[in-house]
Amino acid sequence: MNLVEKARSSSSTIKQALAVFGLADRVRENARRAIDKLHEMGIETVMITGDAEVVAKTVAADLKIDRYYARVLPQDKAALIRRLKGDKPTAFVGDGINDAPALSESDLGIAIGAGTNVAIESADLVLVKSNLLDVAYALKLATATYNKMLQNLFWATGYNVIGIPLAAGIAYPLGFVLSPAVGALFMTISTVVVSINAMLLRRMKS
């Protein structure tokens, strides 16, 4: 029996697998914490991926993601974002070339700093440290900034609504007139209050 015949004979006797290897990406711990933070802020989380259904379902269950879409083609991501933002404001986080259209389509596109240049150019915000926890912090900071804008608008408008009519003599029949000196003092106080209120944003922690 020659070598070829021996090889064929030995291969024909193998009737079962000796080993099976499974490979899978590990979920980052900061991704889990980021999802938890977003849920604490009342934000619905959605995963859009081109991976198979079983992979997407497993990851979504592990991270407690509210909804997921599997086997989504690159050109369909933007259409899906367009549909989602029809219901409510939508932010999209991505790092690849295929994510660029969705980043541009979303209300707020957030690119991972370690991602591709195309994704970074298409995003509104770039996470320099590539830490997914910064997504939650960025949204928290944006919400706090918006609230501060409303508060400062209230202070500035409130002063003008009250101060200008008083300085114009609307309360003169009641024996009260706001003098220019007092009006200037109130204006200064209003400016100081607005500035201090804005600076309080620096105390916000992630």
Buried (B, 14 or more C-beta within 10 A) or exposed (E): EEEEEEEEEEEEEEEEEEEEEEEEEEEEEBBBBBBBBBBEEEBEBBBBBBBEEEBBBBBBEEBEBBEBBBEBEBEBBBBBBBEBBEEEEBBBBBBBBBBBBBBBBBEBBBBBBEBBEBBBEBBBBBBEEBBBBBBBBBBBBEEBEEEBEEBBEEBBEEBEEEBEEBBEEEEEEEEEEBEEEEBEEBBEEBEEBBEEBBEEEEEEEE
